[in-house]
Amino acid sequence: NEAGYDSRLEVHLDDISVTSSLNDIRLITAESCRIRGELPSPLKWNAERQWTFVTVLRQPVVYILRDHIDMFTDLAKDWTSGPPTSFHHFIPTLYVFELEMHHFEVNLYVNDHNIIDKPLLRDDNGK
């Protein structure tokens, strides 16, 4: 249209399970996952754009270990390190992330002293 291009992304996943390579422990399981992305591109050269991603999880069970927090911290450091982008290639983009969780369970295992052997088994861990 006259404002530019309206690109959309739709992903529908059923019965998902996400594990990390750190310790082969589940990070999240869910009955379903829906991801919707709106990726407009204006016609004006280097005009600011806003990309919105909405993720909806149904009946997710989230396991957060101290190792996962360290992994995400290191990942953020890796993504933000390096030389700055050339001014001629810079495109101002605002990323908006929304997360909806319906009927969720969050398990926080962030204290390393309470984890004995099997982090996802509550009975095997100290209190």
C-alpha positions as CSV (number, residue, x, y, z in Angstrom):
1,N,0.0,0.0,0.0
2,E,1.1,3.7,0.1
3,A,2.7,3.2,3.5
4,G,4.9,0.3,2.5
5,Y,4.8,-3.5,2.7
6,D,2.9,-5.4,5.4
7,S,4.6,-8.8,6.0
8,R,3.2,-11.2,8.4
9,L,4.5,-14.4,10.1
10,E,2.2,-17.1,11.5
11,V,3.5,-20.2,13.2
12,H,1.4,-22.9,14.9
13,L,3.1,-25.6,16.9
14,D,1.4,-28.4,18.9
15,D,2.9,-30.3,21.8
16,I,6.3,-28.5,22.0
17,S,9.3,-29.2,24.2
18,V,12.4,-27.0,24.4
19,T,15.6,-28.3,25.9
20,S,19.0,-26.6,26.2
21,S,22.3,-28.1,25.2
22,L,23.8,-27.1,28.6
23,N,22.4,-29.9,30.6
24,D,19.7,-31.6,28.4
25,I,17.1,-30.5,30.8
26,R,13.7,-29.2,29.6
27,L,13.3,-25.5,29.6
28,I,9.7,-25.4,28.6
29,T,6.9,-27.8,27.5
30,A,3.5,-26.6,26.3
31,E,0.3,-28.0,24.7
32,S,0.5,-25.5,21.9
33,C,2.4,-22.5,20.8
34,R,1.2,-19.7,18.4
35,I,3.6,-17.1,17.1
36,R,2.3,-14.1,15.2
37,G,4.7,-11.5,13.7
38,E,3.9,-8.2,12.0
39,L,6.9,-7.0,10.0
40,P,6.0,-3.9,8.2
41,S,8.6,-2.2,5.9
42,P,8.0,1.4,4.9
43,L,8.8,2.7,1.5
44,K,11.0,5.5,2.8
45,W,14.7,4.6,2.9
46,N,15.9,4.0,6.4
47,A,12.6,4.9,8.0
48,E,11.9,3.6,11.5
49,R,9.9,0.4,11.6
50,Q,8.2,-1.5,14.4
51,W,8.2,-5.3,14.3
52,T,5.8,-6.9,16.8
53,F,6.0,-10.6,17.8
54,V,3.2,-12.1,19.9
55,T,3.7,-15.6,21.4
56,V,0.8,-17.5,23.0
57,L,1.5,-20.6,25.0
58,R,-1.3,-22.9,26.2
59,Q,-0.6,-24.9,29.4
60,P,3.1,-24.3,29.5
61,V,5.4,-25.7,32.2
62,V,8.5,-23.7,32.6
63,Y,11.7,-24.9,34.3
64,I,14.2,-22.2,35.1
65,L,17.6,-23.3,36.4
66,R,20.5,-21.1,37.4
67,D,22.3,-22.5,34.3
68,H,19.5,-21.2,32.1
69,I,19.8,-17.7,33.5
70,D,23.6,-17.8,32.9
71,M,23.0,-19.1,29.3
72,F,20.6,-16.2,28.5
73,T,23.0,-13.7,30.0
74,D,25.9,-15.0,27.9
75,L,23.6,-15.1,24.8
76,A,22.7,-11.4,25.3
77,K,26.3,-10.5,25.7
78,D,27.2,-12.3,22.5
79,W,24.5,-10.6,20.5
80,T,25.4,-7.1,21.7
81,S,29.2,-7.4,21.3
82,G,31.1,-6.7,18.2
83,P,31.7,-3.7,16.0
84,P,28.8,-1.2,15.6
85,T,26.8,-1.3,12.4
86,S,27.9,1.0,9.5
87,F,25.8,4.2,9.4
88,H,24.9,3.5,5.8
89,H,23.4,0.1,6.7
90,F,21.7,1.1,9.9
91,I,17.9,0.8,9.9
92,P,16.1,1.9,13.0
93,T,13.9,-0.9,14.2
94,L,11.8,-1.2,17.3
95,Y,11.1,-4.8,18.4
96,V,8.1,-5.5,20.5
97,F,7.8,-8.9,22.1
98,E,4.6,-10.0,23.9
99,L,4.2,-13.3,25.7
100,E,0.8,-14.8,26.8
101,M,0.7,-17.9,28.9
102,H,-2.6,-19.6,29.7
103,H,-2.9,-22.1,32.6
104,F,0.9,-22.0,33.2
105,E,3.2,-23.5,35.8
106,V,6.6,-21.9,36.5
107,N,9.3,-23.8,38.4
108,L,12.2,-21.7,39.7
109,Y,15.3,-23.8,40.6
110,V,17.8,-20.9,40.8
111,N,19.5,-21.8,44.1
112,D,22.4,-24.1,43.2
113,H,22.7,-25.3,46.8
114,N,19.2,-26.9,46.7
115,I,19.8,-28.9,43.5
116,I,21.3,-32.3,44.4
117,D,21.2,-34.6,41.5
118,K,18.0,-34.4,39.3
119,P,16.9,-30.7,39.0
120,L,13.4,-31.4,37.7
121,L,12.4,-33.9,40.5
122,R,11.2,-31.9,43.5
123,D,11.5,-34.9,45.9
124,D,15.2,-35.4,45.1
125,N,16.2,-31.9,45.9
126,G,16.9,-30.3,49.3
127,K,14.7,-27.7,50.9
